[in-house]
Amino acid sequence: GINAEYGGGACGGYTTGPKQVVDILRQRSRPYLFSNTMPPSVVGAAIKVMQLLTESDELPQLVERNTKHFRDRMTAAGFTLSGTSHPICPVMLYDAALAASFADELLQRGIYVIGFSFPVVPKGQPRFRGSVQEPVPRCTRYR
């Protein structure tokens, strides 16, 4: 199943999977009791995403290639990235002020990332985090 915590970036969230799993989650998941219904546009987008993913593996393969490219280029540039192959890429900076200013500077250049520090992440592990999508992020494109 797929758990898209943020409803594909729109609002709320959804879970897909076998009916038995979804039924158990509805019964046992406390947050489900307090959740709001997603707007029809988000439901429609989620359905379309599931259709696209079941029809072809082209988009996931493209994101996988872009993720590898981003991680390889950032590592070669001397950055430490947390995790291994996930398209959400935490770039470790180990300094809260640096993480915030780095995120601000990248935003000024049209590259959207989020800076995180304590208490969102453990003490001593500030970072910025980006999500690799299509196309390859501008900061790692070949020139």
Salt bridges, closest charged atoms under 4 A:
ASP23 OD2 - LYS19 NZ 2.79
ASP72 OD2 - LYS68 NZ 2.66
GLU105 OE2 - ARG109 NE 2.82
